[in-house]
Amino acid sequence: MPVSTTAATAEGLCAFIDDSPSPFHVVRTVARELEAHGFTRLEEAAAWPDESIGRRYVVRGGSLVAWAGTGNAAAPFRVVGAHTDSPNLRVKQHPDLASAGWQLVGLEPYGGAWLNSWLDRELGISGRLTVRDGNSLREQLIRIDEPILRVPQLAIHLSEDRRGVTLDPQRHVNAVWGVGEAPRSFLAFVAESVEVDPAAVLGWELMTHVLAPSGLVGRDGDLVSAPRLDNQGTCYAGLRAFLAAVDDPGAAAPVLAMFDHEEVGSQSDRGAQSDLLPAVLERIVLARGGGRAEYLAALAGSICASGDMAHATHPNYPERHEPAHRIEINGGPVLKVNQNLRYATDATGAGAFALACDQAAVPLQRYVHRADLPCGSTIGPMTAARTGMPTVDVGAPQLAMHSARELMGANDVPAYAAALAAFLTPVE
């Protein structure tokens, strides 16, 4: 499939990221794009109509599954998976603190946040509130794009070792947001920003985000500097690929699955270890008129590309990479293999993705982690285990993974999307 059919661009990725400071905002951004292309949301707790085999999607918190395609009861699925969450600093349940004449907001790391990268940056707040509405509850999205928080670095003159300080996640990542001895209510401030009575707020998931906008950088403007590339780079490329696939469907039904909580192990009601994807796929088969046998047959013929970002070879630390597996920025999508199954790729999945890259006319790179370093994981192994689908782990190369701001190649954005689109609609 030609790159142009995916409509994926580096500028489009930057806009996507800037619209999506939290997993809940990622879902909203994707849902709006899906609805602009004729998709309708279904509620999990409601009965699904028989025509639910059409352009549909479901949302569970910060996760989303979308599909389109065939009415054949046992038709297989082609799935592109991603995750919506990124490492960051999140607000504690009792956030109001005071120290040495400063008013602080208590924060804690989420996922494998590279803590030093969050220092001395202007931070906003995003996430969601659960609000009492009479005898019921409603959800309120939050986004404050004002520089209200900052985690200050220790002056070099006060450090015991001028080579740097070791950050304690309990003591050193609280944010300043004012001066004075009496703490103000941070939750009241957040609630009032969306005209909600603070007393009505019963629950919250609030997180910080870097306010500096995403953009193209470098001598030739061929690099993308942005927060949350891991893994909104895949969310964006996967969405563009999925929309291209539903306009040109093949024998398999294309599915886009985006999960929250990958950065902390995916073990939640909406993570990749949950029943979200298997339940949705089974309900699709039921809507086609099939039963359990057709569902199992459909899974047996299906395949999943688990998309997450990949490590480009770092020019200042080349020795930290496997010597025979150099990964280049703007060098094309990356096939990720780990013999101990931290990635789910096997020969079947590798072949399917390599063929997709060939059909999309984009180069393929192959990544192996150093054997003497611990390898991160993805939604791939657990998706394979939950569904029985052959699963291949893939990504786009980047530097500074898990930093507050990350770096990838501008040309890798359309190439990644094109490969995923070809994976979803293989040439027979």
N, C-alpha and C positions, 0 to 999 in steps of 0.2 A: 504494500500500500504506500503510495507516495507520501512524503513528509507533509506536503501542503494540505492534504485532506484532513489532517488533525487540527489545523488552525492553532497549534501551540507555538507560543513565542516567549522569549525571555521577558519582554515587557508584560505579557499576559500573566506570567508567573508572578512577577513583582506585584501587580495589581491584586492577584488572588491572595497572596500572603498578607498584603497590607489590609485587605478586607477581613482577615481571618485570624485575630489575635489569640483565640482559644479554640479547643476542639468543638465547642458548641457553635462558634462562629464559622468554623470550617464547614460544618454540616449545613448551616444556613446558606453560606455562599454556594455550596454545591447544589442544594435543593432549589435555589432560585434559578440556577443555570439549567437544571433538569426541567423545571416547570416551563421555562422559556422554550424548551424543545419538546413540549407536549407530554411531559410526565405528570402523573397524578400520585399524590401521597396516599398510602393506605395505613390504617391504624392496626397495630398488631392485635388489639383486644376486640376488634370488630370482625364480622364475617366478611370474607373476601369474595367479591363477585367472580363469576366464571371468566369474565374478560380481564381478570387480574393478570393474565399472561401477557397483556400488552405492556405499554410503557408505564412502569410503576416504580415506586420506591417506598421504603419504610425507614423510620428514624427511631433509634433507641438511645436517648441521651446524646453523647458525642460521637455516636456511630451511625452509619447509614449503609443500606444495601439497595442498589437499583438494578433493574433488569428489563429486558425486552426480548421479544423473539417468538420462536416457533410454538405452535399448538400441539405438536407431537408429544404424547404423554411421556415417552421415555427418551426424548431428545436430550443429549448431553449439554453441559454448561461449559463455557469458557469464562474463567473468573480472573479478574485483576484485583488484587488485594493491596491495601495500604493501611497506614494508621494516621489518625488525626492529631495525636498528642505529640508534644515536644518537651524536652527537659526545660524547666524554668524554676522560679521561686514562687511558692504559693502561700496564701494567707492562712495563718493559724486560727483556731477557733476562738481564742481570746487574744486578739491582736494588739490591744492597746498597752503600750509599754512606755516607761519614762526612765531616762538614765542621764546623769551628768548635765541636767538642764535641757535635754533634748526629748522631744516626743517621737516615739518610734512605732513602727508597725511590725509586729512579729511575723517573720517569714520562715519557711523551711524549704529545702530543695525537693523538687519532684524529679524522679528519674535520675539519670546520670549527668546532671547539670555540671558543666565545667565552671566551678564557682568563681574563679578569678575573673572570668569574662563578664560577669554581671556587675562588677564593681564600677562605680563612677559613671553610671549610665542613667539617663533620665528614663523613668519607668512609668507606664500607665497600668491600669487595672482592667481586667476583663474576666468573663465567666458568667455565672448565673446565680440568681437568688430563687429560693422557694418562698412564696409569699402567701400568707393566709388571706383568703378572699371569702369572707363569711364563714361557712362551715366547710369550705373546700380549699384546695391549694392550686396555685398557678405558678408557672415558671416565668421569670423575668430575666432576659439577657442583659448583661452589664458590659459597657465599654466606656472607659474614661481615658481619652487620649490627651490627658494633660500631664505635665511633668510633676506629679505629686510625690513620687517616691525616688529615693536614691540610696544606694548602699555604698557608704564612703570607704575608700581605701585608707589604710594606716599610712601616715607619713613615713618616708624612708628613714628619717632621722630618729624615729621612735622604734624602729625594728631592731630586734636583736641580731638579725642576720640580713645585711643589706642586699642579699640575693633574692629576698622575698619573704613573705610570711605564709605559714600554713594555716589555711582557713578552717575554723571549727564551724560546722554547719549549724550548731546550736547557738553559738555566741556571736558569730561574725557576719551573718547575712541579714540581720534586721535592718530595716530601711528607716532613714530619717524622713520626717515629713513636716516638722515644725519644731519650735522651741517653746520651752516652758515646763514647769514641774508637773502640772496636772494634765494627764493624758486626755485627749479628745476621743470621742467614739468614732473609730474608723468605719465601722459598719453603718452607723448613722449617716456618715458622710456619703458612703456609697449608695445607700438607699435613697437619700434625698436627691442624688444626682439624677435619678429616674423617677422622682416624685412618688416614692413609695414611703409609707409610714414605717419608720425603723422598727416599731413594735410589732409590725406584721411580718417581719422577716424571721422565718423559722429554720432556714437552712441555706447554706451557700457553698459554692465552689468558686473561689476567686484566685486569680493568678496574675503575676506581673507580665508585662510585655514591653520590649524595647520600642521606643517611640520613633527613632530615626527611620525614615522610609527606606524600603528596598530600592535598589537601583543597579544600573550597569556601571562597571568600573573597569579600570585597566587602560593601558595605552590605546587599545583599539576598541574599547567598550565591549569586549567579548567575554567578560566575566560578570556574574550575578552576585552581588553582595546583599545578603538578606538574613533576617532571623528565620528560624523554623524551616529551613530547607529540608531538614530531617524531621518530618517526612512530608511536608506540604509540597515539596518538589514532585513526589510521586502522586499525591492527591490531585494536583493540577494536571500532570501528564496523564494520569489514569482517567480523569474526567474527560479530557480532550479525546483520548483514545476511545473511550466508551461511546461518546457521542458520534464519533466517526463510524464506529462499528454498528451502531443501531440504525444508521442510515444506509448501511451496506451489509445486512446480516447474512451469515452463512448457515450451515446446518446446525451449529451449536448456538444456544442462547447466550448472548453476552451478559455478564454480571459484573457490577462494580461493588466491591465490599470495602468499606472504610471503618476501621475499628479504633476505639479509644483504648488507652491504658497499655499500649505496647511497651512504653518506656519503663513500666513497673511490673511487667510480667504477664499482662493480658488476662489475669485471673479476676474477672469481674462479670457483672451481668451483661456488659456490652463489649467485653474484650474478645480477642480471637479465641480464647478458651471457652467462651460461652456457647450457648445453643443458637445464637443469632443467625449465623449463616446456614447451618443445617436446617433450622426451623423454617427459614424463608424458602430455601430450595425445595423442601418437602411440600410446602403450601403451594408453590408454583406448580409442582407436578399434580397435586390434587386439583388445582384449578384447571389443569389441562384435561382432567377426566381420568387421571391415573390413580394408582394406589401405591401401597408400600413396595410392591415388586417393581413397578415402573420407576419409583424414586431411587431404589437401589441400583437399577439398571442405568438410570441417568447418571448417577454418581460414578459408576464404574467406567463410563465413557468420558468423564469430565477431566479437566486439568486446570490448575491454578498457577498464575504468576504472582508470587508474593513480592511486591515492589517495596523496596526501602533504599535509602541512599547508600552509596558505596564509598570506600576510602580511596581517594586519589593518592598517588605517591607524593609525599611531602618533600619539597625541594630542600628544606633545611634539616630534615630527618630521614633521608632515604634509607638509612640502615634499619629503620623500624618496620620496613616492608619486606615481604618475600622477594628475594633478588630477581627471580625469573618471571615475576608477575607484575611488571610496571603498569600502572593504571594512569592514563593521561586525561587531564581536563580537555574537554572538547574532542575526546577520542572515541565517543560512542558509548552506548549502554554497556553495563557490566553484568556478567554472569558470575554469581557468587557460589563457591563450592567449599564445603568443609567436611572432611572425612568423619568427624565426630557428630555430624548432623546438627550443628548450630545453625546451619543453613539446610534447607530441605532438598536441595538440588540432587537429582540422580541423573543417570544417563538419559532416561526418557524425557525428563523435563528439560535437560540441557539441549537435547536435540530439537525439541519443539521451539525453544526460544531462539536458538541459533538459526533455525529455518525462518522464523519470523523476522529476525534482523536481515537475513538475506532477501526476503520478500519485500521488506521495507527499504532496501538499499542503504542500510546504515551499518557501520563497522561494529563488531562485537569485541569486547575485552573480557578477559577471564581473570577473576580475583581469587587468590588463596591467601588466608591470613598466616602470618608467621607461626610456626608450630610451637615456638617457645613463648608465645604471648596468648593470653586468654582472648577468645573470639566472642564478640557480641552475637546476639541472636535476633530473630525477626518473628513475624507472625507465621512464617512458612512452616516450621516443624509442627506447630500446634494445629494449623489449618489442615495439614496433611493427615494428622492423627485424628482430628475430629470428623473429617469427611471421607477419608480413604482416597482422596484424589492425588494423583501424582502432582507434585508441587515443585516449582522452580523458583529459586531466590534470585532476584535481579535488582538492578538499581542504576542510578546515574552517579558519576564520580563527583566528589566534593572534598574540600579541605575544611578543617576546624569543626568537625562533627561534634555536636553537643555544646558548642560555644553559643553565647548570646547572639552572635552574628556569624554566619557561615558563608562559604564561597563555592560557587560551581561555575561551569562553563555555559555561556549563553547558547552556544550551538548544541549543547547536549540536551536542552529542553525540547526542541522539536524532534531531535533524533530519538530520544527516550519515548516520547508520545507516539511516534510513528512505529517503533518496534512493538509497543503495547497494543496499538491498533491492529497491526498485522497478526499479533498473537491471538487477538479476539476474533479475527476473521481470516483464518488461514485459507490459502488458495488450495482448492481440492485438486 
